[in-house]
Amino acid sequence: MVVAFSLKWIPTFSIKLTILLLLFNVLIFAFVWLLFYFYSQTEVKKMKKKIIEHTDNIINSIL
């Protein structure tokens, strides 16, 4: 965004348009961030489940 504004790629003649574009970019960023967050949380749950299963197997084989 900083580069786009400095190179005049984004029209700045209207404050409303500029704020709208900034808001739109923030919303897109937040949406993508949430997607990655939820994906990583599901991966963490899968890894924890595998670790628990693996440690249970080891404990059961020892006993």
Steps between C-alpha positions, in 0.01 A plus 500: 500500500781742585671435169173525309423837657851633449501401132153651451348168396206569729302817443519730801278780372217379722541432871191277497641286218837474670345392830276252317799346324694475825203339673459255213866400523479455877192279460674283240807472723288404802309238299819337369656513847195329651513228237864428579430517874218246489697274266800501733276431800358190333852383414609548863205291619593223254861504619397488866272205431781311324743573785251376757433185298872437457578546869205277595634227269844527656361484853276204414791313342714552811227380735 
